[in-house]
Amino acid sequence: MADLKSRQLIYLKGFLFLMILLIAGGLILFETRSWQIAILLLLVVWSSARLYYFMFYVIEKYVDPEYKFAGIGSFLQYLFSRNNKS
């Protein structure tokens, strides 16, 4: 599959991800009606976003400029191959 190049489709894709996030989170909160679950859900969303940022930006810009992010699988492969070399 080719890379997405249309600016409008890229924005649409981001908007659809936002809608999935809001609807799924809303449904979880509606089902549980718990402040504890709401806080835990916020922590999961926040920490997963920070982990993704770490995997693709921090490693490439500050740790190893030769590494180019191509997805979570490529990061895990990079991580395990570095551990085997040490």
C-alpha positions as CSV (number, residue, x, y, z in Angstrom):
1,M,0.0,0.0,0.0
2,A,1.4,3.4,-0.9
3,D,1.9,6.2,1.6
4,L,-1.0,8.6,2.2
5,K,-0.1,12.0,0.5
6,S,-3.3,13.9,0.4
7,R,-3.3,16.6,3.2
8,Q,-7.1,16.4,3.5
9,L,-7.1,12.6,3.9
10,I,-4.3,12.8,6.5
11,Y,-6.4,15.3,8.5
12,L,-9.5,13.1,8.0
13,K,-7.5,10.1,9.3
14,G,-6.5,12.1,12.4
15,F,-10.0,13.2,13.0
16,L,-11.3,9.6,12.7
17,F,-8.7,8.5,15.2
18,L,-10.0,11.2,17.6
19,M,-13.6,10.1,17.1
20,I,-12.6,6.5,17.9
21,L,-10.9,7.7,21.0
22,L,-13.8,9.8,22.2
23,I,-16.5,7.2,21.4
24,A,-14.6,4.3,22.9
25,G,-13.6,6.2,26.0
26,G,-17.2,7.6,26.4
27,L,-18.7,4.1,26.1
28,I,-16.2,2.7,28.7
29,L,-17.1,5.5,31.1
30,F,-20.8,5.1,30.4
31,E,-20.6,1.4,31.2
32,T,-18.6,1.8,34.3
33,R,-19.6,5.2,35.7
34,S,-16.5,5.2,37.8
35,W,-14.1,8.1,38.5
36,Q,-11.4,5.6,39.2
37,I,-11.8,4.0,35.7
38,A,-11.9,7.5,34.2
39,I,-8.6,8.4,35.8
40,L,-7.0,5.0,34.8
41,L,-8.3,5.4,31.3
42,L,-6.7,8.9,31.0
43,L,-3.4,7.5,32.3
44,V,-3.5,4.7,29.7
45,V,-4.2,7.1,26.9
46,W,-1.6,9.7,28.0
47,S,1.2,7.1,28.7
48,S,0.6,5.3,25.5
49,A,0.9,8.6,23.5
50,R,4.1,9.4,25.4
51,L,5.5,6.0,24.7
52,Y,4.8,6.3,21.0
53,Y,6.5,9.7,21.0
54,F,9.5,8.3,22.8
55,M,9.8,5.4,20.3
56,F,9.7,7.5,17.2
57,Y,11.0,11.0,18.1
58,V,13.2,10.8,21.2
59,I,15.2,7.8,20.1
60,E,15.7,9.2,16.6
61,K,16.6,12.7,17.6
62,Y,18.5,12.3,20.9
63,V,19.7,8.7,21.2
64,D,20.5,7.3,17.8
65,P,20.2,9.6,14.8
66,E,20.7,6.7,12.4
67,Y,17.5,5.0,13.6
68,K,14.5,5.6,11.4
69,F,11.1,4.8,12.9
70,A,8.9,2.6,10.8
71,G,6.4,1.4,13.4
72,I,6.2,-0.3,16.8
73,G,7.5,-3.6,15.3
74,S,10.6,-1.9,13.9
75,F,11.2,-0.2,17.3
76,L,11.1,-3.6,19.1
77,Q,13.4,-5.1,16.5
78,Y,15.8,-2.1,17.0
79,L,15.6,-2.5,20.8
80,F,16.3,-6.3,20.8
81,S,19.1,-6.0,18.2
82,R,20.8,-3.3,20.3
83,N,20.5,-5.4,23.5
84,N,22.1,-8.4,21.7
85,K,25.1,-6.3,20.6
86,S,25.8,-5.0,24.1
